């Protein structure tokens, strides 16, 4: 069910079941890009960054959040029968 209505400021507001999926897709993509940027930087700068614990921990956290978002999307898609 999709509901679009006008907010007090005249803005269109979308409310529906896909809004959470869209949020998860966007945040998953952002964390994926952060992970790729961290890995790229590790490759470019060599092993110095791998030895920095905070950098490695932040890279693992970003990768975990990206994979978690992908898992949520995958299980949501399976539960809804593949319908968007």
C-alpha positions in Angstrom: 0.0 0.0 0.0 1.4 3.3 -1.0 0.3 6.6 0.5 1.5 9.9 -0.7 0.2 13.0 1.0 1.2 16.7 1.3 3.0 17.7 4.4 2.3 21.1 6.1 5.1 22.7 4.2 3.8 21.6 0.8 6.3 18.7 0.5 5.2 15.4 -0.8 5.6 12.6 1.8 5.8 9.0 0.8 4.7 6.4 3.3 4.7 2.7 2.4 6.2 -0.6 3.1 9.1 -0.1 0.8 10.4 3.0 2.7 12.4 0.8 5.1 13.8 -1.3 2.2 15.0 1.9 0.5 16.6 3.1 3.8 18.4 -0.2 4.2 19.6 -0.2 0.6 21.0 3.3 0.9 22.8 2.7 4.2 24.1 -0.6 3.0 25.5 1.0 -0.1 27.1 3.8 2.0 28.8 1.3 4.3 29.9 -0.7 1.3 31.5 2.3 -0.2 33.3 3.2 3.1 34.6 -0.4 3.2 35.9 -0.2 -0.3 37.5 3.2 0.3 39.3 1.8 3.4 40.5 -1.3 1.5 41.7 0.9 -1.4 43.6 3.1 1.0 45.2 0.0 2.7 46.3 -1.2 -0.8 47.7 2.3 -1.7 49.5 3.0 1.6 50.7 -0.4 2.2 50.8 -2.4 5.4 51.1 0.6 7.7 47.3 1.1 8.0 46.7 -2.6 8.7 48.8 -2.3 11.8 46.7 0.6 13.1 44.0 -1.1 15.2 41.4 1.6 15.0 41.5 1.8 11.2 41.2 -2.0 11.0 38.3 -2.1 13.5 36.4 0.7 11.7 36.9 -1.1 8.4 35.5 -4.3 9.9 32.5 -2.5 11.4 31.7 -0.9 8.1 32.0 -4.2 6.3 29.8 -5.9 8.9 27.1 -3.2 8.6 27.1 -3.5 4.8 26.7 -7.3 5.0 24.0 -7.0 7.7 22.0 -4.7 5.4 22.5 -7.1 2.5 21.2 -9.9 4.7 18.2 -7.9 5.8 17.4 -7.2 2.2 17.8 -10.8 1.2 15.6 -12.1 4.0 13.0 -9.5 3.4 12.9 -10.3 -0.3 12.5 -14.0 0.4 9.7 -13.4 3.0 7.7 -11.2 0.6 7.9 -13.7 -2.2 10.2 -11.5 -4.3 7.6 -8.7 -4.7 9.0 -5.2 -4.3 
